[in-house]
Amino acid sequence: MSRPVALAVPRPPGKPLRDRHRPLRKNARFQLLWVGSAVSELGSELTRLAMPLLVLALTGSPGLAGVVAGARTVASLAVQIPAGVWVDRWDRRRTLITAQGLQAVVSALLTALVITGHVQVWQFVTLAVLDGLCAAFVGPLQDTAIRGIVPPGQLHTAYAQEEARTHAAGLIGPPLGGLLYGVGRAVPFLVDTVTFLAATLFYALAKVPRRPADEPRTSKRDDGEERRGMGREAAEAVAWLWRRHGLREAAAAVMVLNLLGGAFLIPLIVLVGERGGDARVTGTVLAGLGIGGLAGALLSGRISRLLPPGRLVSAVVAVFGAAVAATALPWGKWWPMVPLVFITLSTPSLNVVLNVVIARMVPETMLGRMGAVLSMSGMALKPLGPVLGGTLAAALGGAASLVVLGGLLGLAAAVAALSPQLRHFTGEIPTAEADGMAPRAG
């Protein structure tokens, strides 16, 4: 799942005044959390390329490579809403450490299978599902941790740093993953295991808040109330989003963007292979995403001030579509790296803007649920992306598939631009309305 918006939301009572004025670079807990996320992200980027390469090498089927990638997303989506509710109820520090540690175990099992040479497609799918289940917890837990340890006035800087971390990993990870895959098929997965273990340690040292700042640690509910309350609490989050006109439409646009944007990776890998590129060339080409994303994260403050959030949504989708189509131009195996830079040059601004708006609008006791709902809405169609991309690549080849996906993104951008709710969406709501509409935490 960017912001010049200043919403009137009470500061969490648990943050001392000195924390509000301390520079973010001196916030040791946030920096430890950030380093843990950065290490984990780097490991994931290594296997992002290595996994489809390995499945393609074993099966020769782009469609199966898409199925494996999609299985992880399906699993994550299946438990997204319950995970959000549990994040708001459970000890957040312990849950984050446990989820990240389990991802390390899953990665270690996959490494062992690759080393022994006994790995099969169904095992890929099973381990991808387990990893997706853990990821469903890690994402909202990281978001709630940021809200718990970063003062409201520094949220934009914090989320910009998060974007820089994501895209720096995207810059370094794919070429390094291709290089490590060339050394040995199991090497990228072994390194990924080490990064998950390191991230677990950093999360433990960060000591993220165990509970929301405005909910007493002694607050307990009996089992009957908890069983009755899960559906109600999830429904409250959905209702809160539905009543936010503009944000609701932005979530729908992001859903389409994630579907079509998530479909281009496999056709791109096929395209580079058709033009004579090997794993190292493919990894270097994909580094264009990291270059653009890192630059976009650094420029997110300036870009986010050019357009309000609603219009920024349609602009980002339009740029994304044009760049995807441009990768198909017949200018050699290295050419796709250039338009890939533009794909991620604008997206960090949108991510930062939406993250800050949500962090400032949503009550802290509801952040887990709201993050899950927004992630669910944004990713509802994403599992179909790799399958769609693999199917198109098998039927049409790499270049034609990318042109089709770029055209569909352009159409989505036009629809978004014509939406009056998006055109007028600024992310600001009256304080009285925010207080009256914010649902209570179970």
LUMVO-910783 format. One line per field, with one value per residue (C-alpha): residue number from 0; chain; x, y, z. Coordinates in steps of 0.02 Angstrom, whole numbers. Layout:
BEGIN
seza <- (NUM, ...)
gudren <- (A, ...)
X <- (X, ...)
Y <- (Y, ...)
Z <- (Z, ...)
# end
This chain:
BEGIN
seza <- (0, 1, 2, 3, 4, 5, 6, 7, 8, 9, 10, 11, 12, 13, 14, 15, 16, 17, 18, 19, 20, 21, 22, 23, 24, 25, 26, 27, 28, 29, 30, 31, 32, 33, 34, 35, 36, 37, 38, 39, 40, 41, 42, 43, 44, 45, 46, 47, 48, 49, 50, 51, 52, 53, 54, 55, 56, 57, 58, 59, 60, 61, 62, 63, 64, 65, 66, 67, 68, 69, 70, 71, 72, 73, 74, 75, 76, 77, 78, 79, 80, 81, 82, 83, 84, 85, 86, 87, 88, 89, 90, 91, 92, 93, 94, 95, 96, 97, 98, 99, 100, 101, 102, 103, 104, 105, 106, 107, 108, 109, 110, 111, 112, 113, 114, 115, 116, 117, 118, 119, 120, 121, 122, 123, 124, 125, 126, 127, 128, 129, 130, 131, 132, 133, 134, 135, 136, 137, 138, 139, 140, 141, 142, 143, 144, 145, 146, 147, 148, 149, 150, 151, 152, 153, 154, 155, 156, 157, 158, 159, 160, 161, 162, 163, 164, 165, 166, 167, 168, 169, 170, 171, 172, 173, 174, 175, 176, 177, 178, 179, 180, 181, 182, 183, 184, 185, 186, 187, 188, 189, 190, 191, 192, 193, 194, 195, 196, 197, 198, 199, 200, 201, 202, 203, 204, 205, 206, 207, 208, 209, 210, 211, 212, 213, 214, 215, 216, 217, 218, 219, 220, 221, 222, 223, 224, 225, 226, 227, 228, 229, 230, 231, 232, 233, 234, 235, 236, 237, 238, 239, 240, 241, 242, 243, 244, 245, 246, 247, 248, 249, 250, 251, 252, 253, 254, 255, 256, 257, 258, 259, 260, 261, 262, 263, 264, 265, 266, 267, 268, 269, 270, 271, 272, 273, 274, 275, 276, 277, 278, 279, 280, 281, 282, 283, 284, 285, 286, 287, 288, 289, 290, 291, 292, 293, 294, 295, 296, 297, 298, 299, 300, 301, 302, 303, 304, 305, 306, 307, 308, 309, 310, 311, 312, 313, 314, 315, 316, 317, 318, 319, 320, 321, 322, 323, 324, 325, 326, 327, 328, 329, 330, 331, 332, 333, 334, 335, 336, 337, 338, 339, 340, 341, 342, 343, 344, 345, 346, 347, 348, 349, 350, 351, 352, 353, 354, 355, 356, 357, 358, 359, 360, 361, 362, 363, 364, 365, 366, 367, 368, 369, 370, 371, 372, 373, 374, 375, 376, 377, 378, 379, 380, 381, 382, 383, 384, 385, 386, 387, 388, 389, 390, 391, 392, 393, 394, 395, 396, 397, 398, 399, 400, 401, 402, 403, 404, 405, 406, 407, 408, 409, 410, 411, 412, 413, 414, 415, 416, 417, 418, 419, 420, 421, 422, 423, 424, 425, 426, 427, 428, 429, 430, 431, 432, 433, 434, 435, 436, 437, 438, 439, 440, 441)
gudren <- (A, A, A, A, A, A, A, A, A, A, A, A, A, A, A, A, A, A, A, A, A, A, A, A, A, A, A, A, A, A, A, A, A, A, A, A, A, A, A, A, A, A, A, A, A, A, A, A, A, A, A, A, A, A, A, A, A, A, A, A, A, A, A, A, A, A, A, A, A, A, A, A, A, A, A, A, A, A, A, A, A, A, A, A, A, A, A, A, A, A, A, A, A, A, A, A, A, A, A, A, A, A, A, A, A, A, A, A, A, A, A, A, A, A, A, A, A, A, A, A, A, A, A, A, A, A, A, A, A, A, A, A, A, A, A, A, A, A, A, A, A, A, A, A, A, A, A, A, A, A, A, A, A, A, A, A, A, A, A, A, A, A, A, A, A, A, A, A, A, A, A, A, A, A, A, A, A, A, A, A, A, A, A, A, A, A, A, A, A, A, A, A, A, A, A, A, A, A, A, A, A, A, A, A, A, A, A, A, A, A, A, A, A, A, A, A, A, A, A, A, A, A, A, A, A, A, A, A, A, A, A, A, A, A, A, A, A, A, A, A, A, A, A, A, A, A, A, A, A, A, A, A, A, A, A, A, A, A, A, A, A, A, A, A, A, A, A, A, A, A, A, A, A, A, A, A, A, A, A, A, A, A, A, A, A, A, A, A, A, A, A, A, A, A, A, A, A, A, A, A, A, A, A, A, A, A, A, A, A, A, A, A, A, A, A, A, A, A, A, A, A, A, A, A, A, A, A, A, A, A, A, A, A, A, A, A, A, A, A, A, A, A, A, A, A, A, A, A, A, A, A, A, A, A, A, A, A, A, A, A, A, A, A, A, A, A, A, A, A, A, A, A, A, A, A, A, A, A, A, A, A, A, A, A, A, A, A, A, A, A, A, A, A, A, A, A, A, A, A, A, A, A, A, A, A, A, A, A, A, A, A, A, A, A, A, A, A, A, A, A, A, A, A, A, A, A, A, A, A, A, A, A, A, A, A, A, A, A, A, A, A, A)
X <- (0, 148, 83, 75, -81, -93, -243, -295, -271, -226, -49, -34, -17, 125, 255, 363, 384, 570, 533, 428, 573, 715, 777, 720, 900, 924, 770, 861, 704, 645, 817, 831, 659, 710, 872, 778, 652, 791, 885, 726, 677, 846, 830, 655, 719, 854, 725, 601, 707, 783, 616, 542, 712, 720, 541, 571, 732, 644, 482, 508, 334, 305, 128, 190, 312, 161, 62, 202, 214, 26, 10, 103, -11, -168, -113, -73, -242, -335, -284, -261, -417, -402, -217, -262, -385, -259, -122, -234, -265, -103, 67, 134, 318, 307, 199, 319, 470, 377, 312, 483, 566, 443, 486, 667, 616, 517, 663, 781, 669, 665, 855, 875, 760, 854, 1022, 964, 890, 723, 621, 458, 327, 202, 337, 368, 182, 170, 317, 257, 90, 174, 282, 127, 39, 184, 194, 11, 63, 231, 163, 31, 146, 281, 152, 86, 264, 305, 151, 199, 380, 378, 299, 160, 263, 399, 287, 319, 508, 489, 384, 501, 644, 540, 515, 701, 736, 614, 684, 866, 833, 750, 906, 1031, 928, 887, 1064, 1137, 1005, 1049, 1233, 1205, 1092, 1233, 1348, 1224, 1037, 1023, 1133, 1000, 883, 1021, 1059, 873, 868, 1011, 926, 765, 864, 953, 788, 716, 861, 842, 655, 691, 815, 693, 571, 417, 264, 173, 2, -75, -25, -205, -255, -204, -96, -215, -363, -435, -594, -668, -660, -844, -832, -675, -760, -911, -805, -690, -818, -884, -711, -667, -834, -802, -640, -726, -866, -739, -654, -818, -873, -711, -755, -599, -496, -617, -591, -404, -405, -498, -372, -228, -315, -313, -134, -75, -161, -90, 73, 103, 80, 227, 373, 362, 333, 483, 592, 533, 568, 748, 773, 703, 831, 976, 992, 1043, 1004, 1135, 1066, 889, 940, 1029, 879, 763, 880, 800, 651, 766, 851, 686, 612, 760, 759, 571, 584, 710, 597, 433, 414, 425, 320, 182, 162, 130, -38, -168, -179, -328, -251, -84, -166, -219, -51, 47, -60, -38, 152, 159, 61, 163, 325, 267, 220, 386, 487, 430, 518, 642, 802, 896, 902, 963, 832, 691, 797, 762, 571, 579, 659, 505, 386, 447, 499, 324, 252, 349, 264, 93, 144, 212, 59, -67, 32, 43, -141, -191, -71, -141, -324, -341, -352, -199, -301, -372, -214, -192, -369, -366, -198, -265, -422, -323, -195, -335, -422, -260, -206, -373, -334, -145, -137, -204, -63, 77, -46, -107, 70, 128, -23, 0, 187, 152, 20, 90, 274, 358, 343, 160, 110, 193, 103, -65, -31, 25, -135, -245, -153, -182, -368, -371, -284, -417, -558, -473, -450, -636, -688, -753, -716, -533, -515, -572, -487, -358, -345, -413, -573, -653, -595, -773, -817, -660, -702, -882, -848, -696, -754, -712, -588, -681)
Y <- (0, 543, 714, 902, 881, 942, 865, 912, 749, 738, 684, 515, 546, 422, 525, 636, 816, 792, 658, 780, 900, 775, 757, 597, 544, 537, 432, 268, 162, 221, 200, 22, -16, 61, -39, -200, -160, -114, -277, -379, -283, -313, -501, -500, -406, -538, -676, -569, -602, -768, -853, -833, -871, -1034, -1084, -1044, -1146, -1296, -1292, -1178, -1107, -919, -963, -1071, -933, -818, -944, -957, -768, -751, -885, -778, -630, -738, -805, -631, -566, -714, -664, -477, -420, -543, -498, -314, -347, -456, -325, -203, -331, -425, -375, -286, -304, -491, -518, -423, -521, -687, -653, -598, -748, -867, -790, -834, -1015, -1024, -953, -1078, -1223, -1162, -1144, -1322, -1389, -1296, -1358, -1539, -1524, -1596, -1437, -1451, -1325, -1374, -1342, -1170, -1134, -1200, -1099, -945, -962, -976, -824, -727, -768, -696, -543, -505, -468, -385, -245, -172, -201, -93, 43, 45, 45, 203, 291, 237, 299, 447, 616, 674, 820, 701, 574, 642, 629, 455, 389, 471, 377, 218, 247, 277, 112, 18, 86, 73, -112, -116, -37, -154, -314, -368, -355, -432, -569, -605, -609, -726, -837, -852, -910, -1042, -1066, -1079, -928, -790, -889, -920, -734, -698, -810, -715, -548, -608, -662, -494, -401, -501, -445, -262, -267, -337, -197, -63, -102, -45, -7, -161, -76, 84, 234, 275, 98, 37, -118, -194, -180, -355, -430, -599, -729, -716, -529, -552, -683, -570, -415, -466, -450, -288, -211, -256, -187, -23, -1, -38, 85, 218, 202, 197, 363, 448, 505, 529, 411, 274, 312, 326, 150, 86, 166, 89, -80, -69, -2, -149, -274, -207, -145, -313, -401, -324, -410, -582, -510, -398, -545, -637, -484, -467, -654, -641, -506, -612, -553, -673, -666, -531, -421, -446, -398, -242, -190, -210, -98, 43, 25, 56, 206, 291, 246, 310, 474, 484, 459, 600, 713, 658, 818, 928, 817, 797, 986, 999, 909, 865, 679, 643, 715, 639, 467, 487, 565, 421, 290, 381, 391, 208, 153, 255, 187, 5, 22, 108, -42, -135, -15, -116, -35, -182, -284, -138, -12, -63, 1, 181, 180, 76, 228, 331, 198, 222, 405, 466, 325, 365, 534, 453, 321, 450, 563, 424, 350, 515, 557, 388, 398, 567, 527, 354, 330, 237, 96, 63, 75, -113, -138, 14, -33, -207, -140, -21, -154, -276, -152, -106, -287, -371, -397, -408, -599, -598, -484, -613, -740, -612, -563, -743, -788, -638, -674, -856, -806, -645, -637, -505, -348, -366, -405, -247, -141, -215, -183, -5, 29, -38, 73, 223, 185, 171, 341, 420, 349, 414, 587, 597, 554, 711, 632, 609, 779, 864, 749, 842, 725, 856, 834, 950, 911, 895, 771, 669, 660, 610, 479, 392, 222, 164, 24, -132)
Z <- (0, 40, 124, 142, 248, 427, 513, 688, 781, 966, 1002, 1084, 1270, 1288, 1193, 1306, 1252, 1224, 1093, 993, 971, 952, 771, 689, 657, 846, 876, 910, 917, 746, 670, 737, 668, 502, 492, 529, 392, 271, 299, 280, 123, 44, 71, -5, -158, -183, -197, -294, -448, -394, -364, -540, -615, -517, -560, -743, -741, -662, -761, -912, -879, -853, -797, -652, -601, -591, -488, -359, -344, -333, -198, -72, -102, -91, 78, 142, 87, 163, 340, 313, 407, 554, 566, 578, 719, 812, 791, 884, 1022, 1047, 1115, 960, 1003, 1032, 878, 764, 826, 809, 633, 570, 653, 569, 401, 436, 469, 307, 209, 290, 239, 59, 59, 121, -16, -152, -86, -83, -257, -202, -223, -319, -374, -238, -108, -183, -167, 11, 75, -18, 71, 242, 204, 150, 313, 413, 301, 337, 516, 485, 374, 492, 641, 562, 526, 704, 771, 671, 739, 914, 913, 792, 840, 721, 655, 595, 508, 333, 359, 433, 289, 163, 245, 235, 49, 26, 114, 4, -158, -105, -77, -248, -322, -241, -223, -402, -475, -318, -326, -507, -462, -315, -419, -545, -405, -347, -351, -162, -121, -134, -21, 106, 113, 130, 283, 363, 330, 414, 567, 574, 557, 702, 811, 763, 798, 970, 1006, 943, 1084, 989, 1097, 1154, 1159, 1086, 1189, 1236, 1286, 1460, 1462, 1589, 1470, 1447, 1377, 1410, 1274, 1231, 1201, 1096, 986, 961, 933, 791, 653, 726, 741, 562, 502, 592, 496, 330, 372, 419, 250, 154, 229, 176, 1, -103, 4, -45, -231, -206, -130, -283, -401, -303, -317, -507, -507, -403, -518, -681, -606, -525, -693, -787, -697, -780, -957, -926, -875, -1031, -1139, -1078, -1105, -1282, -1317, -1256, -1076, -937, -751, -720, -859, -794, -618, -678, -784, -635, -535, -633, -516, -369, -450, -488, -320, -222, -318, -298, -110, -96, -201, -121, -21, -174, -287, -157, -150, -337, -334, -202, -160, -274, -431, -386, -395, -578, -625, -550, -638, -805, -787, -735, -889, -1012, -939, -944, -1128, -1166, -1103, -1260, -1379, -1485, -1423, -1351, -1192, -1084, -1141, -1019, -875, -931, -923, -763, -680, -721, -655, -477, -487, -445, -339, -178, -165, -172, -44, 77, 58, 88, 233, 325, 295, 365, 513, 563, 533, 609, 798, 861, 937, 763, 658, 639, 574, 463, 391, 356, 271, 161, 120, 82, -33, -119, -142, -173, -357, -340, -335, -512, -570, -586, -657, -784, -829, -847, -952, -1068, -1085, -1131, -1260, -1333, -1286, -1179, -1287, -1336, -1157, -1094, -1224, -1173, -988, -1023, -1120, -980, -854, -967, -970, -780, -766, -878, -771, -612, -688, -726, -548, -457, -288, -332, -414, -254, -128, -24, 124, 243, 342, 471, 647, 712, 575, 610, 795, 761, 629, 703, 763, 937, 962, 1018)
# end
